Amino acid sequence: MLKYRKIHTYVTALIIALGVAACRVPSMVSDADHAVIPENYKNVQIKDTVNSGKVPWKEYFTDLNLNALIDSALKNNQELNISLLEMQMSQNEIRARKGEYLPSLGIGAGAGVEKSARYTRNGALEATTDIQPGEEFPEPLQDYMVGAYASWEIDVWKKLRNAKKAAVSRYLASVEGKNFVMTNLIAEVANSYYELLALDNQLEIVQNNIVILNNALRAVRQQKEATMVTELAVRKFEAEVYKTKSLQFDLQQEIVEVENRINFLTGRYGQPIQRDSKGFSDLLPQAVLSGIPAQLLENRPDVKQAEQELMAAKIDIKVAKAQFYPSLGISAGIGFQAFNPEFLIQSPQSLLYNLAGDLMAPLVNRNAIKAMYYNANARQIQAVFEYEQTVLNAYIDVANQLAKVNNLEQSYDLKSKQVQALSESIDISISLFRSARADYMEVLMTQRDALEAKVELIETKKQQMNAMVDIYHALGGGWR
């Protein structure tokens, strides 16, 4: 008796030791520290919590034609619809994870037939089995069964619940991903729209310049007939007319491409884009308030998405860690089974049931679990760096756009003065040329410089409007 007690003690001690060994978890590398975001933007000394990124896009953009295009894009854009489906898939993942830590219950029924050989164990048992008088043992033996079964893994270490929490964080990340697609879509539609207005105005400038050049060409031909200039001057002006007409077709092609880009963003086939290009030069960019950098953590969907991915990665470590611990499962079943349907509901003869519990823990060859644990730790550190990189990119993006808005404003003022001076010099050069006080090359170069300056002025105005869109996008505007 004492010998059996010692054996029982040794076995118990061995089981405890193995259990302790199974619960040992490898050490984990600590994650990186979060970068501290500055309190203010560079070269912006005024601290103001008002942020234009919180303004709804319908209030930020005042052009009704542009608002109609944005609204159409938010309804029909394929990329946005794809992100919505990804969000639904993430939501379904939450349902799947939730179902894992709830009991599983099912019902089943079955029927079968079996004929055992006489000179076998089962055949001999059937031949010697006593049954009620007047009855014969069925041959072949039929089998009928109906019952219910249940299984449940008890979530002692919160492994399954943490898996659900990670799925929730990834669902929230997919929501922010959808919002990020919205902000990008709105910015792309708005930038394309202002580019289209700029091309319309540049085309108008080129067409007006063609008229001016044709008038100048007629004047040069008259001068040539009066032997005041040579054929060289006529050919030079003709070449300039052809060059400007060629530029007209280049702009028309760009207009077609931008229109088709907008149609693609709005999820429709080619059709005219409703717009009012008049007064484009007089447009004033929307006044933008940058707020403080810390608001980017709340406004920027890509930052919030990276934050949710980081949270999910941290929870994944807990899930991987729980794989080292023993798992406790319970299974049960109840039903009726008989070789004749008439006996199927007779109880207790046809009643069957079972109840079992199991406790399992990994003891040896845990390399796969360790690898999963180390990978979860590495992904968590990776998510930290990605989060910091996203925050840094958001800050730099806003800082660049703020500087761009200020520099473009000054650049536009100077280019406006340049265009005004060159426009006045055109009339002066033509008058001097007609009175033989200026060379034809001076007239030609003045025309060319004026055209380039006007086109550049429109390009600068487009950059101004794009900067207004980009700073709104950089501040996280558009998804609300």
C-alpha positions in Angstrom: 0.0 0.0 0.0 2.9 2.3 0.9 4.5 1.5 -2.5 1.4 2.6 -4.4 1.2 5.8 -2.4 4.8 6.6 -3.4 4.0 5.9 -7.0 0.9 8.1 -6.8 3.0 10.9 -5.2 5.7 10.7 -7.9 3.1 10.7 -10.7 1.3 13.7 -9.2 4.6 15.6 -8.8 5.5 14.8 -12.4 2.2 16.1 -13.7 2.6 19.3 -11.7 6.2 19.8 -13.0 5.1 19.2 -16.5 2.2 21.7 -16.0 4.6 24.3 -14.7 6.9 23.7 -17.6 4.0 24.0 -20.0 3.1 27.4 -18.5 6.5 28.9 -18.9 6.5 31.7 -21.4 9.6 33.0 -23.2 10.7 36.5 -22.5 9.4 39.2 -24.8 11.2 42.1 -26.3 9.7 45.4 -25.1 8.1 47.7 -27.7 9.6 51.0 -28.8 8.7 54.3 -27.1 6.2 56.5 -28.9 7.5 59.6 -30.5 6.3 62.8 -28.9 4.5 65.1 -31.4 5.5 68.8 -31.3 3.2 71.2 -29.7 3.1 73.5 -32.7 3.9 73.6 -36.4 7.1 75.0 -37.6 6.9 78.8 -38.4 3.4 78.9 -36.8 3.7 80.7 -33.5 0.0 81.1 -32.7 -1.6 78.3 -30.9 -5.2 77.9 -31.9 -7.3 74.8 -31.3 -9.7 75.7 -34.2 -9.0 73.1 -37.0 -10.4 73.3 -40.5 -10.1 69.5 -40.8 -13.3 69.2 -38.7 -15.3 71.2 -41.2 -17.6 69.0 -43.3 -16.6 69.0 -47.0 -20.0 70.4 -48.1 -19.2 73.5 -46.1 -15.5 73.7 -47.0 -16.1 73.6 -50.8 -18.5 76.3 -52.0 -18.7 75.4 -55.7 -22.0 73.6 -56.3 -20.7 71.8 -59.4 -17.7 70.5 -57.4 -20.0 69.4 -54.5 -22.2 67.5 -57.0 -19.1 65.6 -58.3 -17.9 64.8 -54.8 -21.3 63.5 -53.8 -21.4 61.3 -56.9 -17.9 59.9 -56.2 -18.8 59.0 -52.7 -21.8 57.0 -53.9 -20.3 55.3 -57.0 -16.5 55.1 -56.6 -15.4 51.5 -56.9 -12.4 51.8 -54.6 -14.6 53.2 -51.8 -17.1 50.4 -52.4 -14.3 47.9 -52.1 -13.2 49.4 -48.8 -16.8 49.2 -47.5 -16.8 45.4 -48.3 -13.5 45.0 -46.5 -15.1 46.7 -43.5 -18.0 44.2 -43.6 -15.6 41.3 -43.8 -13.8 42.6 -40.7 -17.2 42.8 -38.9 -17.9 39.2 -39.9 -14.5 38.3 -38.4 -15.8 39.6 -35.0 -18.8 37.3 -35.2 -16.6 34.4 -35.9 -14.3 35.2 -33.0 -17.2 35.7 -30.7 -18.7 32.3 -31.6 -15.4 30.6 -30.7 -15.8 31.2 -26.9 -19.5 30.4 -26.8 -20.7 26.8 -26.4 -21.3 24.9 -29.6 -24.6 23.0 -29.8 -25.9 20.8 -32.6 -28.3 18.0 -33.4 -27.9 15.1 -35.7 -29.5 11.9 -36.9 -28.1 8.9 -38.8 -28.9 5.5 -40.1 -26.7 2.6 -41.2 -26.5 -1.2 -41.8 -23.8 -3.6 -41.0 -23.3 -7.4 -41.5 -20.6 -9.0 -39.3 -19.1 -12.3 -40.2 -20.2 -15.3 -38.0 -16.7 -16.3 -37.0 -15.6 -12.9 -35.7 -15.9 -11.3 -32.3 -18.9 -9.1 -33.2 -20.6 -12.0 -35.1 -20.2 -14.4 -32.2 -21.6 -11.8 -29.8 -24.6 -11.2 -32.0 -25.2 -15.0 -32.2 -25.2 -15.4 -28.5 -27.2 -12.3 -27.6 -30.5 -13.0 -25.9 -33.6 -11.2 -27.3 -37.3 -11.4 -26.4 -39.2 -14.5 -27.3 -40.7 -14.5 -30.8 -38.1 -12.0 -32.1 -35.2 -12.7 -34.3 -31.9 -10.8 -34.2 -31.9 -8.6 -37.4 -29.5 -9.6 -40.0 -27.9 -7.5 -41.5 -27.8 -5.3 -38.3 -29.4 -1.9 -38.8 -28.5 1.2 -36.8 -30.6 4.3 -36.1 -29.6 7.2 -34.1 -30.9 10.7 -33.2 -29.4 13.0 -30.6 -27.8 16.3 -29.6 -24.2 17.2 -28.9 -22.4 20.1 -27.3 -18.8 21.2 -26.9 -17.3 24.2 -25.1 -13.8 25.4 -24.6 -13.7 27.3 -21.3 -11.8 30.5 -21.9 -9.8 30.4 -18.7 -6.9 32.5 -19.9 -9.1 34.9 -22.0 -7.4 33.6 -25.2 -10.6 33.6 -27.2 -11.9 36.8 -25.8 -8.7 38.6 -26.6 -8.9 37.2 -30.1 -12.3 38.8 -30.4 -10.9 42.1 -29.1 -8.1 42.0 -31.7 -10.8 41.5 -34.4 -12.7 44.5 -33.0 -9.6 46.6 -33.3 -9.0 45.5 -36.8 -12.6 46.2 -37.7 -12.2 49.8 -36.3 -9.0 50.0 -38.4 -11.0 49.0 -41.5 -13.5 51.8 -40.7 -10.7 54.3 -40.5 -9.3 52.8 -43.7 -12.6 53.5 -45.4 -12.6 57.1 -44.0 -9.0 57.5 -45.4 -10.2 56.4 -48.8 -13.0 59.0 -48.5 -10.5 61.9 -47.7 -8.2 60.8 -50.6 -11.2 60.6 -53.0 -12.6 64.0 -52.1 -9.1 65.6 -52.5 -8.5 63.9 -55.8 -11.9 65.0 -57.2 -11.4 68.6 -56.0 -7.8 68.8 -57.4 -8.9 67.4 -60.7 -11.8 69.8 -60.9 -9.6 72.9 -60.3 -7.1 71.5 -62.8 -9.9 71.3 -65.3 -10.9 75.0 -64.7 -7.3 76.0 -65.1 -7.0 74.2 -68.4 -10.1 75.9 -69.6 -8.6 79.3 -68.8 -5.3 78.4 -70.3 -7.0 77.3 -73.5 -8.9 80.6 -73.6 -5.6 82.5 -73.2 -4.0 80.5 -76.0 -7.0 81.1 -78.3 -6.9 84.8 -77.6 -3.2 84.9 -78.3 -3.8 83.2 -81.6 -6.0 86.1 -82.6 -3.4 88.6 -81.5 -0.7 86.7 -83.5 -2.8 86.6 -86.6 -3.3 90.3 -86.4 0.4 90.8 -86.0 1.0 88.5 -88.9 -1.2 90.6 -91.1 0.7 93.7 -90.0 4.0 92.1 -90.8 2.8 91.1 -94.3 1.8 94.7 -94.9 5.2 95.8 -93.8 6.8 93.3 -96.1 4.7 94.5 -99.1 5.9 98.0 -98.2 9.5 96.6 -98.2 9.9 97.6 -94.6 10.7 94.1 -93.5 11.9 90.9 -95.1 10.3 87.6 -95.8 12.2 86.3 -92.7 9.9 88.3 -90.4 6.8 86.9 -92.1 8.0 83.3 -91.7 8.9 83.9 -88.1 5.4 85.1 -87.2 3.8 82.3 -89.2 5.9 79.7 -87.2 4.8 81.3 -84.0 1.1 81.1 -85.1 1.5 77.4 -85.9 3.3 76.7 -82.6 0.5 78.4 -80.6 -2.2 76.5 -82.5 -0.4 73.3 -81.7 -0.4 74.2 -78.0 -4.2 74.7 -78.3 -4.6 71.0 -79.2 -2.3 69.9 -76.5 -4.5 71.7 -73.9 -7.6 70.2 -75.5 -6.2 66.7 -75.0 -5.3 67.4 -71.4 -8.9 68.6 -70.8 -10.2 65.3 -72.2 -8.0 63.3 -70.0 -8.9 65.2 -66.8 -12.6 64.9 -67.7 -12.2 61.2 -68.0 -10.3 61.0 -64.7 -13.1 62.8 -63.0 -15.6 60.4 -64.6 -13.5 57.5 -63.4 -13.5 58.8 -59.9 -17.2 59.2 -59.9 -17.8 55.7 -61.3 -19.3 56.6 -64.6 -18.5 56.5 -68.3 -17.4 59.5 -70.3 -19.7 62.5 -70.1 -19.3 66.3 -70.0 -18.2 67.7 -66.6 -20.5 70.6 -65.5 -18.4 73.5 -64.5 -18.1 77.3 -64.6 -14.6 78.3 -65.7 -15.2 82.0 -65.7 -13.7 84.0 -62.9 -11.2 81.3 -62.1 -8.4 83.9 -61.8 -10.5 85.7 -59.2 -11.0 82.7 -57.0 -9.7 83.1 -53.5 -8.5 80.0 -51.6 -10.5 79.1 -48.5 -8.9 80.4 -45.3 -7.5 77.4 -43.4 -6.9 77.0 -39.7 -4.3 74.4 -38.9 -5.0 74.0 -35.1 -2.4 72.1 -33.1 -0.5 69.0 -34.2 -2.0 66.8 -31.5 -5.4 67.1 -33.3 -4.0 65.1 -36.1 -4.3 62.0 -33.8 -8.1 62.6 -33.8 -8.6 64.0 -37.3 -6.4 61.9 -39.6 -8.0 58.6 -40.5 -4.6 57.0 -41.4 -3.3 57.9 -38.0 -6.3 56.4 -36.3 -6.1 53.3 -38.5 -2.4 52.8 -37.5 -3.4 53.3 -33.8 -6.1 50.5 -34.1 -3.7 48.2 -35.9 -1.2 48.8 -33.0 -3.9 47.9 -30.4 -4.7 44.7 -32.3 -1.0 43.8 -32.5 -0.7 44.2 -28.7 -3.7 42.0 -28.1 -2.3 39.4 -30.5 0.6 39.0 -28.1 -1.8 38.0 -25.3 -3.5 35.5 -27.6 -0.2 34.0 -28.5 0.9 33.9 -24.9 -2.2 32.0 -23.9 -1.2 29.2 -26.2 1.4 28.1 -23.7 -1.2 27.6 -21.0 -3.4 24.4 -20.6 -6.8 24.5 -22.3 -9.9 23.2 -20.7 -12.7 21.7 -22.8 -16.0 20.1 -22.1 -18.0 17.9 -24.5 -21.4 16.2 -24.0 -24.0 14.4 -26.0 -27.4 12.8 -25.5 -29.7 10.8 -27.8 -31.3 7.5 -28.7 -29.8 4.6 -30.7 -31.3 1.2 -31.6 -31.2 -1.4 -34.4 -35.0 -1.0 -34.9 -36.9 2.3 -35.3 -39.6 0.8 -33.0 -37.1 0.7 -30.1 -35.6 4.1 -30.8 -37.7 6.0 -28.3 -37.7 3.3 -25.6 -36.0 4.6 -22.5 -33.7 3.8 -20.8 -32.8 0.8 -23.1 -32.1 3.0 -26.2 -30.9 6.1 -24.3 -27.2 7.1 -24.7 -25.3 10.0 -23.3 -21.8 11.1 -22.6 -20.0 13.8 -20.7 -16.2 14.4 -20.9 -13.8 17.1 -19.9 -10.2 17.4 -21.1 -7.2 19.5 -20.0 -4.4 19.8 -22.5 -1.2 21.6 -22.4 1.9 21.6 -24.7 4.8 19.9 -23.0 7.5 19.2 -25.6 8.3 20.5 -29.1 6.7 23.9 -28.5 8.7 25.6 -31.2 5.7 26.3 -33.3 4.0 28.1 -30.4 7.2 30.0 -29.6 7.5 31.1 -33.2 3.9 32.4 -33.2 4.6 34.2 -29.9 7.8 35.8 -31.2 6.2 36.8 -34.5 3.3 38.4 -32.5 5.9 40.4 -30.5 7.7 41.4 -33.7 4.5 42.5 -35.4 3.6 44.6 -32.3 7.0 46.4 -32.5 6.5 46.8 -36.3 3.1 48.3 -35.6 4.7 50.8 -33.2 7.1 52.0 -35.9 4.3 52.2 -38.5 2.2 54.3 -36.1 5.1 56.6 -35.4 5.9 56.9 -39.1 2.2 57.7 -39.9 2.1 60.5 -37.2 5.4 61.9 -38.5 4.2 61.9 -42.1 1.0 63.6 -41.0 2.9 66.4 -39.2 5.3 66.9 -42.1 2.4 66.9 -44.6 0.6 69.7 -42.8 3.8 71.7 -42.3 4.6 71.5 -46.0 1.2 72.5 -47.1 1.1 75.5 -44.7 4.4 76.7 -46.1 3.1 76.1 -49.7 0.0 78.2 -49.1 2.0 81.2 -47.9 4.6 80.9 -50.7 2.1 80.5 -53.5 0.2 83.6 -52.3 3.3 85.7 -52.7 4.2 84.1 -55.9 0.8 84.8 -57.4 1.0 88.5 -56.5 4.4 88.8 -58.3 3.2 86.9 -61.4 0.1 89.1 -61.6 2.4 92.1 -61.8 4.5 90.4 -64.4 1.4 89.6 -66.6 0.2 93.2 -66.3 3.6 94.6 -67.3 3.9 92.2 -70.3 0.3 92.8 -71.4 1.0 96.6 -71.6 4.3 95.9 -73.4 2.5 94.1 -76.2 0.6 97.2 -77.4 3.8 99.2 -77.0 5.9 96.8 -79.1 3.3 96.8 -81.9 3.1 100.6 -82.0 6.9 100.8 -82.1 7.0 98.2 -84.8 4.5 100.0 -87.0 6.5 103.2 -86.7 9.7 101.3 -87.5 11.1 102.0 -84.1 11.2 98.4 -83.0 12.4 95.2 -84.6 10.0 92.4 -85.4 11.8 90.1 -83.0 11.0 92.4 -80.2 7.4 92.1 -81.0 7.6 88.3 -81.3 9.4 87.8 -78.0 7.0 90.1 -76.2 4.1 88.1 -77.5 5.7 84.9 -76.5 6.7 86.1 -73.0 3.2 87.5 -72.4 1.6 84.1 -73.3 4.0 82.1 -71.1 3.4 84.5 -68.2 -0.4 84.3 -68.5 -0.3 80.5 -68.6 2.0 80.4 -65.6 -0.3 82.7 -63.7 -3.2 80.4 -64.3 -1.0 77.5 -63.3 -0.1 79.3 -60.0 -3.8 79.9 -59.3 -4.4 76.2 -59.8 -1.6 75.4 -57.4 -3.2 77.8 -54.9 -6.5 76.0 -55.1 -4.8 72.6 -55.0 -2.9 73.7 -51.9 -6.3 74.7 -50.3 -7.5 71.2 -51.0 -4.3 69.5 -49.9 -4.1 71.3 -46.5 -7.7 70.3 -45.9 -6.8 66.7 -46.7 -3.6 66.8 -44.6 -5.6 68.0 -41.6 -7.9 65.0 -41.9 -10.9 66.7 -43.4 -13.5 65.2 -45.6 -14.6 62.0 -43.9 -17.0 63.5 -41.5 
